[in-house]
Amino acid sequence: MGDVDFDPKTGCITHLIVPGPGCLCGIFGREKEFVIPFCDVKQIGEDIILVEIRKLKDIERACPCG
């Protein structure tokens, strides 16, 4: 499950926030999440979202909880 960021003035989606891999079999949550600019989304399907990724480090950020 993921989340979205949006511009409150326009109501437009600006980023998709996708959870990264879990730690210790997912018991203790996730260490990272991926923040993907919505302009990089190329196609949204029933089971998949295709995005263009320039560099992983550009979209990866640490979870604020730890």
C-alpha positions in Angstrom: 0.0 0.0 0.0 1.3 3.5 -0.8 0.4 7.1 -0.5 0.4 10.2 -2.6 1.6 13.8 -2.2 -0.5 16.5 -3.8 -0.4 20.3 -4.2 -3.1 21.7 -1.9 -3.6 24.7 -4.1 -4.3 22.8 -7.4 -5.4 19.4 -6.0 -2.9 17.8 -8.5 -0.9 14.7 -7.5 2.8 15.6 -7.3 4.4 12.3 -6.0 3.7 8.7 -5.4 5.1 7.3 -2.1 5.8 3.6 -2.3 7.0 1.4 0.6 10.4 -0.1 0.2 11.5 -3.6 1.3 10.6 -4.7 4.8 13.1 -5.4 7.5 13.1 -8.7 9.5 10.4 -10.3 7.5 8.2 -7.1 7.7 7.7 -7.5 11.5 9.2 -4.2 12.4 7.9 -2.1 9.5 10.0 -0.7 6.7 13.3 1.1 6.6 12.8 3.1 3.4 10.2 4.4 1.1 10.4 5.5 -2.5 9.1 9.0 -3.5 8.4 9.0 -7.2 7.5 12.3 -9.0 4.1 11.9 -10.6 5.5 13.3 -13.9 7.6 10.0 -14.1 4.5 7.8 -14.1 4.2 6.4 -17.6 1.2 4.1 -17.3 -1.2 3.0 -14.6 -2.7 -0.5 -15.0 -5.0 -2.7 -12.9 -2.1 -4.4 -11.1 1.0 -2.3 -11.9 2.3 1.2 -12.2 5.1 1.8 -14.8 7.5 4.6 -14.0 10.6 6.0 -15.5 13.4 6.0 -12.9 16.4 8.1 -13.6 18.5 7.3 -10.5 17.4 5.3 -7.4 19.1 7.8 -5.1 17.0 10.6 -6.5 13.8 9.0 -5.3 14.8 7.1 -2.2 14.5 8.7 1.3 14.6 7.4 4.8 11.4 6.8 6.7 10.7 9.7 9.1 10.0 7.2 11.9 13.5 6.0 12.2 
